[in-house]
Amino acid sequence: MLQEPLLELSSDRGLKMAYAEKSLTEFWCDVEKEYPELGKHALIELLPFGSIYLSVSTLPPELSKLMKDKQAQVSH
């Protein structure tokens, strides 16, 4: 059901050029105006990642803990 609009979207050079500078979410919000079902489906799939990014991106990496058990790779 979504294959035909996705094929149309993938060949739409004007759309690709116009949205090259936008975020993924902004892109799909705009796509939803021309391809409602395709845009709606994409936004539903992207929805969980926004909240995960917001909570995970605030955590500082624990580099010493990450590197503690790692062993350097020596060349043969």
PDB file of N, H, CA, C and O in Angstrom:
ATOM      1  N   MET A   1       0.811  -1.188   0.000  1.00  0.00           N
ATOM      2  CA  MET A   1       0.000   0.000   0.000  1.00  0.00           C
ATOM      3  C   MET A   1       0.865   1.267   0.000  1.00  0.00           C
ATOM      4  O   MET A   1       0.485   2.269  -0.606  1.00  0.00           O
ATOM      5  N   LEU A   2       2.005   1.235   0.662  1.00  0.00           N
ATOM      6  H   LEU A   2       2.314   0.421   1.154  1.00  0.00           H
ATOM      7  CA  LEU A   2       2.879   2.404   0.727  1.00  0.00           C
ATOM      8  C   LEU A   2       4.008   2.369  -0.292  1.00  0.00           C
ATOM      9  O   LEU A   2       4.778   3.324  -0.397  1.00  0.00           O
ATOM     10  N   GLN A   3       4.114   1.280  -1.042  1.00  0.00           N
ATOM     11  H   GLN A   3       3.489   0.504  -0.957  1.00  0.00           H
ATOM     12  CA  GLN A   3       5.219   1.147  -1.989  1.00  0.00           C
ATOM     13  C   GLN A   3       5.161   2.183  -3.104  1.00  0.00           C
ATOM     14  O   GLN A   3       6.182   2.775  -3.454  1.00  0.00           O
ATOM     15  N   GLU A   4       3.988   2.404  -3.658  1.00  0.00           N
ATOM     16  H   GLU A   4       3.158   1.924  -3.374  1.00  0.00           H
ATOM     17  CA  GLU A   4       3.873   3.353  -4.766  1.00  0.00           C
ATOM     18  C   GLU A   4       4.223   4.782  -4.336  1.00  0.00           C
ATOM     19  O   GLU A   4       5.012   5.434  -5.019  1.00  0.00           O
ATOM     20  N   PRO A   5       3.660   5.298  -3.220  1.00  0.00           N
ATOM     21  CA  PRO A   5       4.071   6.637  -2.795  1.00  0.00           C
ATOM     22  C   PRO A   5       5.558   6.729  -2.440  1.00  0.00           C
ATOM     23  O   PRO A   5       6.189   7.761  -2.668  1.00  0.00           O
ATOM     24  N   LEU A   6       6.112   5.656  -1.888  1.00  0.00           N
ATOM     25  H   LEU A   6       5.599   4.818  -1.703  1.00  0.00           H
ATOM     26  CA  LEU A   6       7.531   5.662  -1.560  1.00  0.00           C
ATOM     27  C   LEU A   6       8.387   5.718  -2.814  1.00  0.00           C
ATOM     28  O   LEU A   6       9.407   6.406  -2.832  1.00  0.00           O
ATOM     29  N   LEU A   7       7.990   5.007  -3.860  1.00  0.00           N
ATOM     30  H   LEU A   7       7.161   4.448  -3.845  1.00  0.00           H
ATOM     31  CA  LEU A   7       8.702   5.078  -5.138  1.00  0.00           C
ATOM     32  C   LEU A   7       8.613   6.474  -5.743  1.00  0.00           C
ATOM     33  O   LEU A   7       9.601   6.993  -6.263  1.00  0.00           O
ATOM     34  N   GLU A   8       7.431   7.081  -5.674  1.00  0.00           N
ATOM     35  H   GLU A   8       6.628   6.659  -5.252  1.00  0.00           H
ATOM     36  CA  GLU A   8       7.270   8.448  -6.176  1.00  0.00           C
ATOM     37  C   GLU A   8       8.156   9.410  -5.406  1.00  0.00           C
ATOM     38  O   GLU A   8       8.813  10.267  -5.998  1.00  0.00           O
ATOM     39  N   LEU A   9       8.176   9.271  -4.093  1.00  0.00           N
ATOM     40  H   LEU A   9       7.643   8.575  -3.613  1.00  0.00           H
ATOM     41  CA  LEU A   9       8.985  10.134  -3.244  1.00  0.00           C
ATOM     42  C   LEU A   9      10.473   9.966  -3.541  1.00  0.00           C
ATOM     43  O   LEU A   9      11.212  10.949  -3.594  1.00  0.00           O
ATOM     44  N   SER A  10      10.907   8.732  -3.732  1.00  0.00           N
ATOM     45  H   SER A  10      10.306   7.934  -3.689  1.00  0.00           H
ATOM     46  CA  SER A  10      12.331   8.488  -3.971  1.00  0.00           C
ATOM     47  C   SER A  10      12.814   9.054  -5.302  1.00  0.00           C
ATOM     48  O   SER A  10      14.007   9.305  -5.471  1.00  0.00           O
ATOM     49  N   SER A  11      11.899   9.255  -6.246  1.00  0.00           N
ATOM     50  H   SER A  11      10.930   9.051  -6.108  1.00  0.00           H
ATOM     51  CA  SER A  11      12.303   9.809  -7.534  1.00  0.00           C
ATOM     52  C   SER A  11      12.018  11.310  -7.645  1.00  0.00           C
ATOM     53  O   SER A  11      12.259  11.903  -8.697  1.00  0.00           O
ATOM     54  N   ASP A  12      11.521  11.917  -6.599  1.00  0.00           N
ATOM     55  H   ASP A  12      11.325  11.436  -5.745  1.00  0.00           H
ATOM     56  CA  ASP A  12      11.182  13.342  -6.603  1.00  0.00           C
ATOM     57  C   ASP A  12      12.429  14.166  -6.264  1.00  0.00           C
ATOM     58  O   ASP A  12      12.711  14.418  -5.092  1.00  0.00           O
ATOM     59  N   ARG A  13      13.168  14.582  -7.286  1.00  0.00           N
ATOM     60  H   ARG A  13      12.939  14.378  -8.238  1.00  0.00           H
ATOM     61  CA  ARG A  13      14.411  15.326  -7.076  1.00  0.00           C
ATOM     62  C   ARG A  13      14.172  16.674  -6.407  1.00  0.00           C
ATOM     63  O   ARG A  13      14.970  17.103  -5.574  1.00  0.00           O
ATOM     64  N   GLY A  14      13.091  17.337  -6.763  1.00  0.00           N
ATOM     65  H   GLY A  14      12.443  16.989  -7.440  1.00  0.00           H
ATOM     66  CA  GLY A  14      12.773  18.631  -6.174  1.00  0.00           C
ATOM     67  C   GLY A  14      12.580  18.533  -4.670  1.00  0.00           C
ATOM     68  O   GLY A  14      13.035  19.396  -3.919  1.00  0.00           O
ATOM     69  N   LEU A  15      11.911  17.490  -4.242  1.00  0.00           N
ATOM     70  H   LEU A  15      11.541  16.789  -4.852  1.00  0.00           H
ATOM     71  CA  LEU A  15      11.671  17.277  -2.821  1.00  0.00           C
ATOM     72  C   LEU A  15      12.975  16.994  -2.085  1.00  0.00           C
ATOM     73  O   LEU A  15      13.190  17.488  -0.979  1.00  0.00           O
ATOM     74  N   LYS A  16      13.832  16.207  -2.694  1.00  0.00           N
ATOM     75  H   LYS A  16      13.657  15.805  -3.593  1.00  0.00           H
ATOM     76  CA  LYS A  16      15.123  15.897  -2.079  1.00  0.00           C
ATOM     77  C   LYS A  16      15.970  17.148  -1.897  1.00  0.00           C
ATOM     78  O   LYS A  16      16.575  17.349  -0.844  1.00  0.00           O
ATOM     79  N   MET A  17      16.009  17.981  -2.919  1.00  0.00           N
ATOM     80  H   MET A  17      15.518  17.818  -3.774  1.00  0.00           H
ATOM     81  CA  MET A  17      16.824  19.199  -2.873  1.00  0.00           C
ATOM     82  C   MET A  17      16.263  20.199  -1.864  1.00  0.00           C
ATOM     83  O   MET A  17      17.024  20.840  -1.139  1.00  0.00           O
ATOM     84  N   ALA A  18      14.959  20.335  -1.815  1.00  0.00           N
ATOM     85  H   ALA A  18      14.341  19.814  -2.404  1.00  0.00           H
ATOM     86  CA  ALA A  18      14.321  21.313  -0.940  1.00  0.00           C
ATOM     87  C   ALA A  18      14.516  20.975   0.536  1.00  0.00           C
ATOM     88  O   ALA A  18      14.532  21.870   1.381  1.00  0.00           O
ATOM     89  N   TYR A  19      14.660  19.724   0.841  1.00  0.00           N
ATOM     90  H   TYR A  19      14.647  18.997   0.155  1.00  0.00           H
ATOM     91  CA  TYR A  19      14.729  19.318   2.242  1.00  0.00           C
ATOM     92  C   TYR A  19      16.094  18.796   2.660  1.00  0.00           C
ATOM     93  O   TYR A  19      16.211  18.128   3.688  1.00  0.00           O
ATOM     94  N   ALA A  20      17.117  19.087   1.890  1.00  0.00           N
ATOM     95  H   ALA A  20      17.022  19.630   1.055  1.00  0.00           H
ATOM     96  CA  ALA A  20      18.462  18.599   2.208  1.00  0.00           C
ATOM     97  C   ALA A  20      18.973  19.157   3.529  1.00  0.00           C
ATOM     98  O   ALA A  20      19.767  18.507   4.208  1.00  0.00           O
ATOM     99  N   GLU A  21      18.531  20.342   3.897  1.00  0.00           N
ATOM    100  H   GLU A  21      17.886  20.870   3.345  1.00  0.00           H
ATOM    101  CA  GLU A  21      19.024  20.994   5.114  1.00  0.00           C
ATOM    102  C   GLU A  21      18.125  20.783   6.330  1.00  0.00           C
ATOM    103  O   GLU A  21      18.430  21.296   7.407  1.00  0.00           O
ATOM    104  N   LYS A  22      17.036  20.051   6.189  1.00  0.00           N
ATOM    105  H   LYS A  22      16.789  19.634   5.314  1.00  0.00           H
ATOM    106  CA  LYS A  22      16.090  19.872   7.286  1.00  0.00           C
ATOM    107  C   LYS A  22      16.395  18.610   8.078  1.00  0.00           C
ATOM    108  O   LYS A  22      17.072  17.697   7.604  1.00  0.00           O
ATOM    109  N   SER A  23      15.878  18.589   9.291  1.00  0.00           N
ATOM    110  H   SER A  23      15.329  19.331   9.676  1.00  0.00           H
ATOM    111  CA  SER A  23      16.025  17.389  10.112  1.00  0.00           C
ATOM    112  C   SER A  23      15.117  16.292   9.558  1.00  0.00           C
ATOM    113  O   SER A  23      14.235  16.557   8.741  1.00  0.00           O
ATOM    114  N   LEU A  24      15.338  15.090  10.000  1.00  0.00           N
ATOM    115  H   LEU A  24      16.055  14.875  10.663  1.00  0.00           H
ATOM    116  CA  LEU A  24      14.554  13.948   9.544  1.00  0.00           C
ATOM    117  C   LEU A  24      13.069  14.138   9.877  1.00  0.00           C
ATOM    118  O   LEU A  24      12.200  13.850   9.054  1.00  0.00           O
ATOM    119  N   THR A  25      12.793  14.615  11.066  1.00  0.00           N
ATOM    120  H   THR A  25      13.499  14.850  11.735  1.00  0.00           H
ATOM    121  CA  THR A  25      11.406  14.828  11.476  1.00  0.00           C
ATOM    122  C   THR A  25      10.750  15.924  10.651  1.00  0.00           C
ATOM    123  O   THR A  25       9.604  15.775  10.229  1.00  0.00           O
ATOM    124  N   GLU A  26      11.458  17.023  10.416  1.00  0.00           N
ATOM    125  H   GLU A  26      12.389  17.145  10.760  1.00  0.00           H
ATOM    126  CA  GLU A  26      10.909  18.098   9.589  1.00  0.00           C
ATOM    127  C   GLU A  26      10.628  17.595   8.174  1.00  0.00           C
ATOM    128  O   GLU A  26       9.596  17.917   7.584  1.00  0.00           O
ATOM    129  N   PHE A  27      11.552  16.806   7.641  1.00  0.00           N
ATOM    130  H   PHE A  27      12.390  16.544   8.120  1.00  0.00           H
ATOM    131  CA  PHE A  27      11.378  16.242   6.306  1.00  0.00           C
ATOM    132  C   PHE A  27      10.083  15.444   6.220  1.00  0.00           C
ATOM    133  O   PHE A  27       9.278  15.659   5.314  1.00  0.00           O
ATOM    134  N   TRP A  28       9.880  14.525   7.161  1.00  0.00           N
ATOM    135  H   TRP A  28      10.534  14.350   7.897  1.00  0.00           H
ATOM    136  CA  TRP A  28       8.702  13.667   7.101  1.00  0.00           C
ATOM    137  C   TRP A  28       7.417  14.427   7.403  1.00  0.00           C
ATOM    138  O   TRP A  28       6.357  14.053   6.902  1.00  0.00           O
ATOM    139  N   CYS A  29       7.482  15.477   8.201  1.00  0.00           N
ATOM    140  H   CYS A  29       8.343  15.781   8.609  1.00  0.00           H
ATOM    141  CA  CYS A  29       6.300  16.324   8.420  1.00  0.00           C
ATOM    142  C   CYS A  29       5.888  16.988   7.113  1.00  0.00           C
ATOM    143  O   CYS A  29       4.700  17.090   6.809  1.00  0.00           O
ATOM    144  N   ASP A  30       6.870  17.435   6.347  1.00  0.00           N
ATOM    145  H   ASP A  30       7.835  17.351   6.594  1.00  0.00           H
ATOM    146  CA  ASP A  30       6.572  18.047   5.056  1.00  0.00           C
ATOM    147  C   ASP A  30       6.112  17.012   4.028  1.00  0.00           C
ATOM    148  O   ASP A  30       5.233  17.295   3.214  1.00  0.00           O
ATOM    149  N   VAL A  31       6.692  15.832   4.061  1.00  0.00           N
ATOM    150  H   VAL A  31       7.406  15.602   4.722  1.00  0.00           H
ATOM    151  CA  VAL A  31       6.281  14.760   3.145  1.00  0.00           C
ATOM    152  C   VAL A  31       4.817  14.402   3.404  1.00  0.00           C
ATOM    153  O   VAL A  31       4.068  14.096   2.476  1.00  0.00           O
ATOM    154  N   GLU A  32       4.427  14.445   4.665  1.00  0.00           N
ATOM    155  H   GLU A  32       5.036  14.694   5.418  1.00  0.00           H
ATOM    156  CA  GLU A  32       3.053  14.080   5.028  1.00  0.00           C
ATOM    157  C   GLU A  32       2.026  14.969   4.314  1.00  0.00           C
ATOM    158  O   GLU A  32       0.894  14.542   4.087  1.00  0.00           O
ATOM    159  N   LYS A  33       2.411  16.191   3.962  1.00  0.00           N
ATOM    160  H   LYS A  33       3.330  16.538   4.147  1.00  0.00           H
ATOM    161  CA  LYS A  33       1.492  17.090   3.248  1.00  0.00           C
ATOM    162  C   LYS A  33       1.192  16.575   1.840  1.00  0.00           C
ATOM    163  O   LYS A  33       0.068  16.704   1.356  1.00  0.00           O
ATOM    164  N   GLU A  34       2.197  15.992   1.186  1.00  0.00           N
ATOM    165  H   GLU A  34       3.111  15.887   1.579  1.00  0.00           H
ATOM    166  CA  GLU A  34       2.016  15.483  -0.180  1.00  0.00           C
ATOM    167  C   GLU A  34       1.640  14.003  -0.219  1.00  0.00           C
ATOM    168  O   GLU A  34       0.893  13.565  -1.094  1.00  0.00           O
ATOM    169  N   TYR A  35       2.155  13.251   0.725  1.00  0.00           N
ATOM    170  H   TYR A  35       2.761  13.607   1.436  1.00  0.00           H
ATOM    171  CA  TYR A  35       1.902  11.808   0.797  1.00  0.00           C
ATOM    172  C   TYR A  35       1.420  11.489   2.218  1.00  0.00           C
ATOM    173  O   TYR A  35       2.200  11.004   3.038  1.00  0.00           O
ATOM    174  N   PRO A  36       0.150  11.755   2.514  1.00  0.00           N
ATOM    175  CA  PRO A  36      -0.341  11.650   3.896  1.00  0.00           C
ATOM    176  C   PRO A  36      -0.092  10.303   4.574  1.00  0.00           C
ATOM    177  O   PRO A  36       0.388  10.270   5.708  1.00  0.00           O
ATOM    178  N   GLU A  37      -0.403   9.211   3.913  1.00  0.00           N
ATOM    179  H   GLU A  37      -0.792   9.238   2.993  1.00  0.00           H
ATOM    180  CA  GLU A  37      -0.245   7.900   4.554  1.00  0.00           C
ATOM    181  C   GLU A  37       1.227   7.559   4.775  1.00  0.00           C
ATOM    182  O   GLU A  37       1.595   7.024   5.821  1.00  0.00           O
ATOM    183  N   LEU A  38       2.052   7.864   3.805  1.00  0.00           N
ATOM    184  H   LEU A  38       1.753   8.299   2.955  1.00  0.00           H
ATOM    185  CA  LEU A  38       3.482   7.580   3.911  1.00  0.00           C
ATOM    186  C   LEU A  38       4.118   8.413   5.027  1.00  0.00           C
ATOM    187  O   LEU A  38       4.871   7.889   5.848  1.00  0.00           O
ATOM    188  N   GLY A  39       3.813   9.697   5.048  1.00  0.00           N
ATOM    189  H   GLY A  39       3.201  10.122   4.381  1.00  0.00           H
ATOM    190  CA  GLY A  39       4.356  10.573   6.081  1.00  0.00           C
ATOM    191  C   GLY A  39       3.892  10.181   7.470  1.00  0.00           C
ATOM    192  O   GLY A  39       4.678  10.170   8.417  1.00  0.00           O
ATOM    193  N   LYS A  40       2.608   9.857   7.589  1.00  0.00           N
ATOM    194  H   LYS A  40       1.970   9.866   6.819  1.00  0.00           H
ATOM    195  CA  LYS A  40       2.050   9.443   8.879  1.00  0.00           C
ATOM    196  C   LYS A  40       2.743   8.178   9.388  1.00  0.00           C
ATOM    197  O   LYS A  40       3.094   8.084  10.564  1.00  0.00           O
ATOM    198  N   HIS A  41       2.932   7.226   8.507  1.00  0.00           N
ATOM    199  H   HIS A  41       2.647   7.302   7.552  1.00  0.00           H
ATOM    200  CA  HIS A  41       3.586   5.965   8.887  1.00  0.00           C
ATOM    201  C   HIS A  41       5.035   6.215   9.324  1.00  0.00           C
ATOM    202  O   HIS A  41       5.488   5.655  10.323  1.00  0.00           O
ATOM    203  N   ALA A  42       5.752   7.047   8.583  1.00  0.00           N
ATOM    204  H   ALA A  42       5.384   7.502   7.772  1.00  0.00           H
ATOM    205  CA  ALA A  42       7.142   7.342   8.925  1.00  0.00           C
ATOM    206  C   ALA A  42       7.239   8.037  10.281  1.00  0.00           C
ATOM    207  O   ALA A  42       8.113   7.713  11.085  1.00  0.00           O
ATOM    208  N   LEU A  43       6.354   8.982  10.534  1.00  0.00           N
ATOM    209  H   LEU A  43       5.644   9.245   9.882  1.00  0.00           H
ATOM    210  CA  LEU A  43       6.378   9.698  11.813  1.00  0.00           C
ATOM    211  C   LEU A  43       6.045   8.779  12.981  1.00  0.00           C
ATOM    212  O   LEU A  43       6.614   8.916  14.064  1.00  0.00           O
ATOM    213  N   ILE A  44       5.141   7.858  12.768  1.00  0.00           N
ATOM    214  H   ILE A  44       4.679   7.746  11.889  1.00  0.00           H
ATOM    215  CA  ILE A  44       4.820   6.878  13.822  1.00  0.00           C
ATOM    216  C   ILE A  44       6.045   6.019  14.136  1.00  0.00           C
ATOM    217  O   ILE A  44       6.309   5.704  15.296  1.00  0.00           O
ATOM    218  N   GLU A  45       6.791   5.641  13.091  1.00  0.00           N
ATOM    219  H   GLU A  45       6.576   5.896  12.148  1.00  0.00           H
ATOM    220  CA  GLU A  45       7.997   4.834  13.293  1.00  0.00           C
ATOM    221  C   GLU A  45       9.103   5.636  13.985  1.00  0.00           C
ATOM    222  O   GLU A  45       9.875   5.077  14.765  1.00  0.00           O
ATOM    223  N   LEU A  46       9.185   6.937  13.707  1.00  0.00           N
ATOM    224  H   LEU A  46       8.558   7.391  13.075  1.00  0.00           H
ATOM    225  CA  LEU A  46      10.231   7.783  14.285  1.00  0.00           C
ATOM    226  C   LEU A  46       9.921   8.239  15.710  1.00  0.00           C
ATOM    227  O   LEU A  46      10.835   8.596  16.453  1.00  0.00           O
ATOM    228  N   LEU A  47       8.665   8.231  16.096  1.00  0.00           N
ATOM    229  H   LEU A  47       7.922   7.940  15.492  1.00  0.00           H
ATOM    230  CA  LEU A  47       8.234   8.760  17.379  1.00  0.00           C
ATOM    231  C   LEU A  47       9.017   8.216  18.579  1.00  0.00           C
ATOM    232  O   LEU A  47       9.443   9.020  19.408  1.00  0.00           O
ATOM    233  N   PRO A  48       9.229   6.923  18.722  1.00  0.00           N
ATOM    234  CA  PRO A  48       9.958   6.426  19.900  1.00  0.00           C
ATOM    235  C   PRO A  48      11.399   6.921  19.975  1.00  0.00           C
ATOM    236  O   PRO A  48      11.941   7.064  21.071  1.00  0.00           O
ATOM    237  N   PHE A  49      12.023   7.183  18.837  1.00  0.00           N
ATOM    238  H   PHE A  49      11.582   7.067  17.947  1.00  0.00           H
ATOM    239  CA  PHE A  49      13.430   7.556  18.846  1.00  0.00           C
ATOM    240  C   PHE A  49      13.672   8.955  19.391  1.00  0.00           C
ATOM    241  O   PHE A  49      14.732   9.225  19.956  1.00  0.00           O
ATOM    242  N   GLY A  50      12.709   9.841  19.230  1.00  0.00           N
ATOM    243  H   GLY A  50      11.848   9.622  18.771  1.00  0.00           H
ATOM    244  CA  GLY A  50      12.860  11.198  19.758  1.00  0.00           C
ATOM    245  C   GLY A  50      12.976  11.205  21.263  1.00  0.00           C
ATOM    246  O   GLY A  50      13.831  11.900  21.813  1.00  0.00           O
ATOM    247  N   SER A  51      12.134  10.446  21.940  1.00  0.00           N
ATOM    248  H   SER A  51      11.440   9.881  21.493  1.00  0.00           H
ATOM    249  CA  SER A  51      12.180  10.411  23.398  1.00  0.00           C
ATOM    250  C   SER A  51      13.407   9.657  23.899  1.00  0.00           C
ATOM    251  O   SER A  51      13.952  10.005  24.946  1.00  0.00           O
ATOM    252  N   ILE A  52      13.849   8.641  23.181  1.00  0.00           N
ATOM    253  H   ILE A  52      13.406   8.358  22.330  1.00  0.00           H
ATOM    254  CA  ILE A  52      15.062   7.917  23.570  1.00  0.00           C
ATOM    255  C   ILE A  52      16.272   8.833  23.432  1.00  0.00           C
ATOM    256  O   ILE A  52      17.128   8.865  24.315  1.00  0.00           O
ATOM    257  N   TYR A  53      16.349   9.574  22.338  1.00  0.00           N
ATOM    258  H   TYR A  53      15.654   9.548  21.620  1.00  0.00           H
ATOM    259  CA  TYR A  53      17.468  10.477  22.107  1.00  0.00           C
ATOM    260  C   TYR A  53      17.543  11.532  23.203  1.00  0.00           C
ATOM    261  O   TYR A  53      18.627  11.834  23.702  1.00  0.00           O
ATOM    262  N   LEU A  54      16.397  12.093  23.579  1.00  0.00           N
ATOM    263  H   LEU A  54      15.516  11.848  23.174  1.00  0.00           H
ATOM    264  CA  LEU A  54      16.390  13.144  24.595  1.00  0.00           C
ATOM    265  C   LEU A  54      16.888  12.640  25.936  1.00  0.00           C
ATOM    266  O   LEU A  54      17.570  13.380  26.645  1.00  0.00           O
ATOM    267  N   SER A  55      16.575  11.410  26.309  1.00  0.00           N
ATOM    268  H   SER A  55      16.022  10.808  25.733  1.00  0.00           H
ATOM    269  CA  SER A  55      17.022  10.907  27.613  1.00  0.00           C
ATOM    270  C   SER A  55      18.445  10.389  27.556  1.00  0.00           C
ATOM    271  O   SER A  55      19.193  10.558  28.519  1.00  0.00           O
ATOM    272  N   VAL A  56      18.842   9.764  26.460  1.00  0.00           N
ATOM    273  H   VAL A  56      18.234   9.627  25.678  1.00  0.00           H
ATOM    274  CA  VAL A  56      20.185   9.185  26.365  1.00  0.00           C
ATOM    275  C   VAL A  56      21.244  10.255  26.090  1.00  0.00           C
ATOM    276  O   VAL A  56      22.371  10.137  26.569  1.00  0.00           O
ATOM    277  N   SER A  57      20.906  11.275  25.340  1.00  0.00           N
ATOM    278  H   SER A  57      19.990  11.370  24.950  1.00  0.00           H
ATOM    279  CA  SER A  57      21.898  12.279  24.958  1.00  0.00           C
ATOM    280  C   SER A  57      22.377  13.110  26.138  1.00  0.00           C
ATOM    281  O   SER A  57      23.409  13.773  26.035  1.00  0.00           O
ATOM    282  N   THR A  58      21.664  13.094  27.250  1.00  0.00           N
ATOM    283  H   THR A  58      20.825  12.555  27.334  1.00  0.00           H
ATOM    284  CA  THR A  58      22.086  13.864  28.418  1.00  0.00           C
ATOM    285  C   THR A  58      23.031  13.079  29.322  1.00  0.00           C
ATOM    286  O   THR A  58      23.589  13.643  30.263  1.00  0.00           O
ATOM    287  N   LEU A  59      23.219  11.797  29.055  1.00  0.00           N
ATOM    288  H   LEU A  59      22.766  11.338  28.291  1.00  0.00           H
ATOM    289  CA  LEU A  59      24.106  10.979  29.878  1.00  0.00           C
ATOM    290  C   LEU A  59      25.556  11.135  29.429  1.00  0.00           C
ATOM    291  O   LEU A  59      25.862  10.947  28.251  1.00  0.00           O
ATOM    292  N   PRO A  60      26.451  11.477  30.354  1.00  0.00           N
ATOM    293  CA  PRO A  60      27.863  11.563  29.957  1.00  0.00           C
ATOM    294  C   PRO A  60      28.451  10.157  29.824  1.00  0.00           C
ATOM    295  O   PRO A  60      28.120   9.283  30.624  1.00  0.00           O
ATOM    296  N   PRO A  61      29.306   9.921  28.845  1.00  0.00           N
ATOM    297  CA  PRO A  61      29.900   8.585  28.697  1.00  0.00           C
ATOM    298  C   PRO A  61      30.901   8.306  29.817  1.00  0.00           C
ATOM    299  O   PRO A  61      31.639   9.198  30.236  1.00  0.00           O
ATOM    300  N   GLU A  62      30.922   7.085  30.288  1.00  0.00           N
ATOM    301  H   GLU A  62      30.323   6.360  29.948  1.00  0.00           H
ATOM    302  CA  GLU A  62      31.872   6.671  31.321  1.00  0.00           C
ATOM    303  C   GLU A  62      33.040   5.979  30.617  1.00  0.00           C
ATOM    304  O   GLU A  62      33.102   4.751  30.556  1.00  0.00           O
ATOM    305  N   LEU A  63      33.961   6.779  30.090  1.00  0.00           N
ATOM    306  H   LEU A  63      33.911   7.776  30.139  1.00  0.00           H
ATOM    307  CA  LEU A  63      35.052   6.243  29.271  1.00  0.00           C
ATOM    308  C   LEU A  63      35.941   5.270  30.024  1.00  0.00           C
ATOM    309  O   LEU A  63      36.331   4.237  29.478  1.00  0.00           O
ATOM    310  N   SER A  64      36.267   5.584  31.269  1.00  0.00           N
ATOM    311  H   SER A  64      35.950   6.423  31.713  1.00  0.00           H
ATOM    312  CA  SER A  64      37.136   4.671  32.018  1.00  0.00           C
ATOM    313  C   SER A  64      36.471   3.307  32.200  1.00  0.00           C
ATOM    314  O   SER A  64      37.143   2.279  32.123  1.00  0.00           O
ATOM    315  N   LYS A  65      35.186   3.289  32.437  1.00  0.00           N
ATOM    316  H   LYS A  65      34.641   4.125  32.500  1.00  0.00           H
ATOM    317  CA  LYS A  65      34.458   2.028  32.587  1.00  0.00           C
ATOM    318  C   LYS A  65      34.396   1.278  31.260  1.00  0.00           C
ATOM    319  O   LYS A  65      34.519   0.054  31.233  1.00  0.00           O
ATOM    320  N   LEU A  66      34.207   2.005  30.162  1.00  0.00           N
ATOM    321  H   LEU A  66      34.108   3.000  30.184  1.00  0.00           H
ATOM    322  CA  LEU A  66      34.143   1.380  28.853  1.00  0.00           C
ATOM    323  C   LEU A  66      35.480   0.780  28.427  1.00  0.00           C
ATOM    324  O   LEU A  66      35.520  -0.257  27.765  1.00  0.00           O
ATOM    325  N   MET A  67      36.553   1.426  28.804  1.00  0.00           N
ATOM    326  H   MET A  67      36.520   2.269  29.342  1.00  0.00           H
ATOM    327  CA  MET A  67      37.874   0.992  28.354  1.00  0.00           C
ATOM    328  C   MET A  67      38.560   0.041  29.324  1.00  0.00           C
ATOM    329  O   MET A  67      39.588  -0.543  28.980  1.00  0.00           O
ATOM    330  N   LYS A  68      38.029  -0.128  30.505  1.00  0.00           N
ATOM    331  H   LYS A  68      37.194   0.345  30.785  1.00  0.00           H
ATOM    332  CA  LYS A  68      38.654  -0.948  31.542  1.00  0.00           C
ATOM    333  C   LYS A  68      38.923  -2.376  31.083  1.00  0.00           C
ATOM    334  O   LYS A  68      40.004  -2.908  31.336  1.00  0.00           O
ATOM    335  N   ASP A  69      37.984  -2.990  30.428  1.00  0.00           N
ATOM    336  H   ASP A  69      37.106  -2.558  30.223  1.00  0.00           H
ATOM    337  CA  ASP A  69      38.105  -4.393  30.043  1.00  0.00           C
ATOM    338  C   ASP A  69      38.574  -4.601  28.615  1.00  0.00           C
ATOM    339  O   ASP A  69      38.589  -5.731  28.126  1.00  0.00           O
ATOM    340  N   LYS A  70      38.958  -3.528  27.942  1.00  0.00           N
ATOM    341  H   LYS A  70      38.947  -2.610  28.339  1.00  0.00           H
ATOM    342  CA  LYS A  70      39.393  -3.640  26.544  1.00  0.00           C
ATOM    343  C   LYS A  70      40.890  -3.905  26.478  1.00  0.00           C
ATOM    344  O   LYS A  70      41.656  -3.441  27.322  1.00  0.00           O
ATOM    345  N   GLN A  71      41.287  -4.650  25.471  1.00  0.00           N
ATOM    346  H   GLN A  71      40.664  -5.026  24.786  1.00  0.00           H
ATOM    347  CA  GLN A  71      42.690  -4.975  25.274  1.00  0.00           C
ATOM    348  C   GLN A  71      43.119  -4.398  23.935  1.00  0.00           C
ATOM    349  O   GLN A  71      42.396  -4.497  22.944  1.00  0.00           O
ATOM    350  N   ALA A  72      44.285  -3.804  23.916  1.00  0.00           N
ATOM    351  H   ALA A  72      44.872  -3.724  24.722  1.00  0.00           H
ATOM    352  CA  ALA A  72      44.790  -3.230  22.665  1.00  0.00           C
ATOM    353  C   ALA A  72      45.033  -4.328  21.639  1.00  0.00           C
ATOM    354  O   ALA A  72      45.484  -5.420  21.985  1.00  0.00           O
ATOM    355  N   GLN A  73      44.738  -4.043  20.399  1.00  0.00           N
ATOM    356  H   GLN A  73      44.372  -3.156  20.118  1.00  0.00           H
ATOM    357  CA  GLN A  73      44.978  -4.983  19.315  1.00  0.00           C
ATOM    358  C   GLN A  73      46.375  -4.742  18.751  1.00  0.00           C
ATOM    359  O   GLN A  73      46.675  -3.652  18.265  1.00  0.00           O
ATOM    360  N   VAL A  74      47.210  -5.744  18.818  1.00  0.00           N
ATOM    361  H   VAL A  74      46.967  -6.629  19.214  1.00  0.00           H
ATOM    362  CA  VAL A  74      48.562  -5.610  18.273  1.00  0.00           C
ATOM    363  C   VAL A  74      48.596  -6.215  16.879  1.00  0.00           C
ATOM    364  O   VAL A  74      47.916  -7.200  16.593  1.00  0.00           O
ATOM    365  N   SER A  75      49.396  -5.609  16.023  1.00  0.00           N
ATOM    366  H   SER A  75      49.949  -4.809  16.254  1.00  0.00           H
ATOM    367  CA  SER A  75      49.495  -6.147  14.658  1.00  0.00           C
ATOM    368  C   SER A  75      50.392  -7.366  14.650  1.00  0.00           C
ATOM    369  O   SER A  75      51.245  -7.513  15.525  1.00  0.00           O
ATOM    370  N   HIS A  76      50.217  -8.224  13.694  1.00  0.00           N
ATOM    371  H   HIS A  76      49.524  -8.104  12.983  1.00  0.00           H
ATOM    372  CA  HIS A  76      51.001  -9.472  13.618  1.00  0.00           C
ATOM    373  C   HIS A  76      52.264  -9.253  12.859  1.00  0.00           C
ATOM    374  O   HIS A  76      53.053 -10.183  12.690  1.00  0.00           O
TER     375      HIS A  76
END
